[in-house]
């Protein structure tokens, strides 16, 4: 597979898999002794993004890179930190005892987009800084230059497309004007772009998809720079170089 190849077919399949898993988790939760309120059952299911994880693994495996080890089990994706002992990632790639890549997958849905967006931001920045210092301290193998990837899927609906009220901005200081007219989707796009800009991660991707995509796999890239296609191209190029 070329590093510039279009992954849109695989992405659409992963989108459908995400919504199917989320729907299944919600039905299972509602059938329990205490029916869930709202969407909490599907939001906390934990494995909704497995279709994207499997997609990334499948695309990397096509390269048939000898000696590359791919890990996704919880017991195998735990890496050391600097400000905390360890952190569990979603996907870890190793080559000859050296860390090649660590990838995190997240989703953002309703009903509380504001709180959830803030939580996602804090998690991403905290993990990124922790990882960066751990790498500087040489915790990932001699000469390691790992790819750090962050992907987030945002539910495309009215609330995520709307511009939050200015009341949640700072009372004492003027906030970055880019956020003043940015929807929750756009705020997460800004986060992804700036994490790469500040070298908190190597590549970051975001896509928006409505719940009606369970059959169509419909999705939208919020920018060329944060597309999942671009993310995969960067990942494949890095892995090929590091294993050559």
C-alpha positions in Angstrom: 0.0 0.0 0.0 1.4 3.4 -1.0 1.8 6.0 1.8 -0.4 8.3 -0.3 -3.1 5.8 -0.9 -6.7 6.6 -0.1 -8.1 4.8 3.0 -11.6 6.2 2.6 -13.2 2.7 2.0 -11.6 1.3 5.2 -12.6 4.4 7.1 -16.2 4.1 6.1 -16.2 0.5 7.3 -14.7 1.5 10.6 -17.3 4.3 11.0 -20.1 1.7 10.5 -18.4 -0.6 13.0 -18.2 2.2 15.5 -22.0 3.0 15.3 -22.9 -0.7 15.4 -20.8 -1.2 18.5 -22.3 1.9 20.2 -25.8 0.8 19.3 -25.2 -2.7 20.6 -23.8 -1.3 23.9 -26.8 1.0 24.4 -29.3 -1.8 23.8 -27.4 -4.1 26.2 -27.3 -1.4 28.9 -31.0 -0.6 28.5 -31.9 -4.2 28.9 -30.2 -4.4 32.3 -31.8 -4.1 35.7 -31.2 -0.4 35.7 -31.9 1.2 32.3 -29.4 3.8 31.4 -30.2 7.5 31.3 -29.5 9.2 28.0 -26.5 7.8 26.1 -24.3 6.9 29.0 -24.3 3.2 28.3 -23.0 3.6 24.8 -20.6 6.3 25.8 -18.9 4.2 28.4 -18.8 0.9 26.6 -15.1 1.2 26.0 -14.8 -0.9 22.8 -16.7 1.3 20.4 -13.5 2.3 18.6 -12.3 -1.3 18.1 -13.2 -1.1 14.4 -10.8 1.8 14.0 -8.1 0.0 15.9 -8.6 -3.1 13.7 -8.4 -0.9 10.6 -5.1 0.6 11.6 -3.6 -2.8 12.4 -4.9 -4.2 9.1 -3.3 -1.4 7.0 0.0 -1.7 8.8 0.0 -5.5 8.5 -0.3 -5.2 4.7 3.2 -3.7 4.6 4.6 -7.1 5.9 7.4 -5.4 7.8 9.6 -8.2 9.2 10.3 -7.9 12.9 7.5 -5.4 13.6 5.5 -6.3 16.7 1.9 -5.0 17.0 0.2 -5.0 20.4 -3.3 -4.2 21.3 -4.1 -6.3 24.4 -4.5 -4.2 27.6 -1.6 -6.0 29.3 0.7 -5.3 26.3 0.0 -1.6 25.6 1.1 -0.2 29.0 4.0 2.2 28.7 6.0 4.0 31.4 5.4 7.6 32.2 7.3 10.4 33.9 4.6 12.1 36.1 2.8 8.8 36.7 4.1 5.2 36.7 2.4 4.0 33.5 -0.3 4.7 31.0 -2.3 2.3 28.8 -2.4 3.2 25.1 -4.7 1.6 22.5 -2.0 0.5 20.1 1.8 0.0 20.6 4.3 -0.9 17.8 7.7 -2.4 18.7 10.8 -3.3 16.7 13.8 -5.0 18.2 13.0 -3.9 21.7 12.5 -0.3 20.6 9.2 1.6 20.8 8.1 2.6 17.2 4.6 4.0 17.8 2.0 4.6 20.5 -1.5 5.5 19.4 -4.6 6.7 21.4 -8.2 6.6 20.1 -11.0 8.6 21.6 -14.5 9.6 20.8 -16.6 12.7 21.7 -20.4 12.5 21.9 -23.4 14.0 23.7 -25.3 15.0 25.5 -22.7 17.1 27.4 -20.3 18.2 24.6 -18.8 21.0 26.7 -17.7 18.8 29.7 -16.6 16.0 27.5 -14.6 18.2 25.2 -12.8 19.7 28.2 -12.0 16.2 29.5 -10.7 15.1 26.2 -8.5 18.1 25.9 -7.0 17.6 29.4 -6.4 13.9 28.8 -4.7 14.4 25.5 -2.4 17.2 26.8 -1.6 15.4 30.0 -0.7 12.1 28.2 1.3 13.9 25.5 3.4 15.9 28.0 4.0 12.8 30.2 5.0 10.8 27.2 7.4 13.5 25.9 9.3 13.7 29.1 9.4 9.9 29.5 10.9 9.7 26.0 13.5 12.4 26.9 14.5 10.4 29.9 15.1 7.3 27.7 12.4 5.1 28.9 11.4 3.7 25.5 14.6 2.0 24.4 18.0 3.2 23.1 17.6 5.6 20.2 13.8 5.5 20.3 12.0 8.1 18.2 8.4 6.9 18.5 5.5 8.1 16.5 2.8 9.4 18.9 -0.7 9.4 17.4 -4.0 10.8 18.6 -7.3 10.2 16.9 -10.7 11.4 17.9 -14.2 10.7 16.4 -16.8 13.4 17.1 -20.5 12.8 16.9 -21.9 15.1 14.2 -25.1 16.6 15.5 -26.6 20.0 16.2 -24.9 20.5 19.6 -21.4 19.6 18.3 -21.9 22.0 15.4 -23.2 24.8 17.5 -21.0 27.7 18.9 -20.9 27.5 22.7 -22.1 30.5 24.7 -19.4 33.0 25.5 -20.2 32.5 29.2 -17.7 29.6 29.4 -14.8 31.8 28.3 -12.5 33.6 30.8 -14.0 36.4 32.9 -10.7 38.0 33.6 -8.8 37.7 30.4 -9.5 37.7 26.7 -9.5 34.2 25.3 -7.9 33.2 22.0 -10.3 34.7 19.4 -10.2 31.5 17.4 -12.3 29.8 20.0 -15.0 32.6 20.1 -16.7 31.4 17.0 -15.6 27.8 17.1 -18.1 24.9 17.5 -17.2 21.9 19.7 -16.1 20.1 16.5 -13.9 23.0 15.5 -12.5 23.3 19.0 -11.4 19.7 18.8 -9.9 20.3 15.4 -7.9 23.2 16.8 -6.7 20.9 19.6 -5.5 18.3 17.1 -3.7 20.9 15.0 -2.0 22.6 17.9 -0.8 19.3 19.5 1.1 18.6 16.3 2.3 22.2 16.0 3.7 22.1 19.6 5.1 18.6 19.0 3.0 17.0 21.7 2.2 14.3 19.2 3.5 13.3 15.8 0.1 13.2 14.0 -3.4 13.9 15.1 -6.7 13.1 13.3 -10.3 14.0 13.8 -13.5 13.1 11.9 -17.1 13.9 12.4 -19.9 11.4 11.8 -23.6 11.3 12.4 -25.3 8.4 14.2 -27.2 7.8 10.9 -23.9 6.5 9.4 -24.5 3.1 10.9 -25.3 1.9 7.4 -23.6 4.4 5.1 -20.3 4.9 7.0 -20.7 8.7 6.2 -18.0 10.9 7.8 -16.4 14.3 7.3 -12.7 15.4 7.7 -12.6 18.7 9.5 -9.4 19.7 7.7 -6.8 18.3 5.3 -4.2 18.5 8.0 -6.2 16.5 10.5 -7.6 13.9 8.1 -7.3 10.2 9.0 -5.8 9.6 5.5 -3.0 12.0 6.3 -2.6 10.4 9.7 -2.2 6.9 8.2 0.3 8.1 5.6 2.5 9.6 8.3 2.3 6.5 10.4 3.1 4.2 7.6 6.1 6.3 6.5 7.4 6.4 10.0 7.1 2.7 10.6 8.7 1.9 7.3 11.7 4.1 8.1 12.1 2.8 11.6 12.1 -0.8 10.6 14.3 -0.5 7.6 
